[in-house]
Amino acid sequence: MSNSAAAPRPSHPTEAVRVGIIGASGYGGVQLVRLLSEHPGVQMTYLAGQDSVGKRYGDLYPQLAHMVDLSIQPVDVDRIAASSDVVFLSLPNGLAADLAPPLLAKGCKVLDLSADYRFRNLATYQSWYRMGQADPNWPSPEYRQANEGSVYGLPELYRESIAQAQLVGCPGCYPTASLLAVAPLLRQGLVELDSLIFDAKSGVSGAGRAAKVGSLFAEVDGSFAAYGVAQHRHTPEIEQACSDLAHTPITVQFTPHLVPMVRGIHVTLYATLRDPGLVGEDLLTIYNAFYRQSAWVRVLPRGVYPQTKWVSGTNSCMIGVEVDSRTNRVIVLSVIDNLMKGQAGQAVQCLNVMMGWPETLGLPRLAFYP
């Protein structure tokens, strides 16, 4: 549906939208609860989970007890739909595939924070996320139909489609920082398409709240390591959006690393320029023009390179751009908070777009520093 066919919507909330959060006790869920408890356009009406059913949310997170007077409810589609206009699914990969279709059928808007609705090609999703799971009944007709109507939830690239969507597949944290770094280059055809290298680093909270050996303090403190080399699941997600931008299939090199900090994503993009005459100031002009309507992306001045702490706790992405004339490469540095612009904050930004509200509504702009 085009924007011209849509009925006009108010630019600010006139009546509270009822919101349910499924998977409210994880890191993504608690970020959503924190943000939406202060969002002027919504009323949280249903918090759901599995292991914590019946517990008061303030007992799980005492720091929010004075703001959130709700208990964790079971994952019951009928009850969720009866009390919610919008539902956020903050669940492990594979679970939203079954939950989203009945919620959509009952009239809810759905924002999925997992990978279940990020891929247009379900064969790609299966090969990267369902390896070894031989199920002759997958995908179900309901899931396939829902996926065909889903929209990739990166507003800076898919804003008009998100505005008309009933189902949004919110991006991963690595793809968000990577795609915001590379988008102007691909849209303008400025780089060799086979030269894209994304060198990425993440804080430990990206692994979620579940107890895992690799996330233990004694394992990560004072250490630095790559993981998922040449096989990380976010690779095809980056390639899908890059291919959209370039209007041709693209293969990228993506290598993630775990660093001993709680939150933050830092991506360094390397790419070969097609025009050796381009200089840093040229690219800054292009980047500033590309993101002139994007309130959450800030392109830094020449010679200023972003740090993760500068965006911690915010929905911002900061970008630095440099050209190495000796190697004819552009170097783009992109930082986000993985739990905010890389997860819950971006989902709320998508909600704002879906409701016709300002994209900044209910989202923090200033980081805590130091």
Sequence and secondary structure as in RCSB ss.txt:
>XXXX:A:sequence
MSNSAAAPRPSHPTEAVRVGIIGASGYGGVQLVRLLSEHPGVQMTYLAGQDSVGKRYGDLYPQLAHMVDLSIQPV
DVDRIAASSDVVFLSLPNGLAADLAPPLLAKGCKVLDLSADYRFRNLATYQSWYRMGQADPNWPSPEYRQANEGS
VYGLPELYRESIAQAQLVGCPGCYPTASLLAVAPLLRQGLVELDSLIFDAKSGVSGAGRAAKVGSLFAEVDGSFA
AYGVAQHRHTPEIEQACSDLAHTPITVQFTPHLVPMVRGIHVTLYATLRDPGLVGEDLLTIYNAFYRQSAWVRVL
PRGVYPQTKWVSGTNSCMIGVEVDSRTNRVIVLSVIDNLMKGQAGQAVQCLNVMMGWPETLGLPRLAFYP
>XXXX:A:secstr
  GGGS    SS SS EEEEEESTTSHHHHHHHHHHTT TTEEEEEEE STTTT BHHHH GGGTTT   BEE  
 HHHHHHH SEEEE   TTSHHHHHHHHHHTT EEEE SSTTS S HHHHHHHHSTT   TT S HHHHHHHHT 
EE  HHHHHHHHHT SEEE   HHHHHHHHHHHHHHHTT B TT  EEEEEE GGGG SS  GGGSHHHHTT  E
E STTT THHHHHHHHHHHHHTS    EEEEEE SSSS EEEEEEEEBS TT  HHHHHHHHHHHTTT TTEEE 
 TT    GGGGTTSS EEEEEEEETTTTEEEEEEEE TTTTTTHHHHHHHHHHHHT  TTTT   S    
